[in-house]
Amino acid sequence: MRLIKRDNGSWKVLFTVAWEVEHLAEVGDQWVPFALPQMREPVGQIHAMSHEIRLAPGVTLSARQVVTLLPEKVV
């Protein structure tokens, strides 16, 4: 998925593959970790229902950043 930073500092999520949407729908009311591509260290979380984004402390992303959902056991 791609995160796009809005002018007010919040993040908009653009899903790029169907399994991302399906996975979030399956997990329900939870926070799901995500990482930069090819990395296993979480840089933030997305709420499965509201799609709200929380970045890990000290993490700064570019205004248009590609990220990958991680298995829940990584957190």
C-alpha positions in Angstrom: 0.0 0.0 0.0 1.0 3.6 -0.4 0.8 6.2 2.3 0.3 9.8 1.2 0.8 12.6 3.6 -2.0 15.2 3.6 -1.4 19.0 4.1 -2.8 18.7 7.7 -0.2 16.0 8.5 -2.5 13.0 8.5 -2.1 10.1 6.2 -4.3 8.8 3.4 -4.0 5.1 2.4 -4.0 3.9 -1.2 -4.3 0.1 -1.4 -2.3 -1.4 -4.2 -3.3 -5.1 -4.1 -6.5 -6.8 -3.1 -5.0 -9.0 -0.4 -4.2 -5.9 1.7 -7.9 -5.0 1.9 -8.9 -8.6 2.4 -6.4 -9.1 5.2 -7.5 -5.9 7.1 -11.2 -7.0 6.8 -10.3 -10.4 8.3 -8.5 -9.1 11.4 -11.3 -6.8 12.5 -10.8 -4.2 15.2 -7.0 -4.4 15.5 -3.8 -2.5 14.7 -1.7 -4.2 12.0 2.0 -3.4 11.7 3.7 -2.3 8.4 7.2 -1.9 7.3 9.2 -0.4 4.5 9.6 -2.7 1.5 12.1 -5.6 2.0 12.3 -4.8 5.7 10.9 -6.8 8.7 11.1 -4.0 11.3 7.8 -2.2 11.8 7.7 1.5 11.2 4.0 1.9 12.1 0.6 0.4 12.3 -2.7 0.8 10.4 -6.1 0.3 12.1 -7.8 -2.5 10.2 -11.3 -0.8 10.4 -10.7 2.9 10.3 -7.4 2.8 8.3 -5.9 5.3 10.8 -2.1 5.4 10.6 0.2 5.5 13.7 4.0 5.8 13.0 6.5 4.4 15.5 8.3 7.0 17.6 11.1 8.7 15.7 9.9 7.4 12.3 9.7 9.9 9.4 8.4 8.8 6.0 8.4 10.6 2.7 5.2 12.3 1.6 4.4 9.3 -0.7 5.7 6.2 0.9 5.2 2.5 -0.1 4.9 0.2 2.9 4.1 -3.5 3.3 1.8 -5.1 5.9 3.5 -7.5 8.3 2.4 -10.6 10.0 1.0 -9.8 13.5 3.6 -11.9 15.2 6.3 -9.4 14.2 5.1 -6.7 16.6 
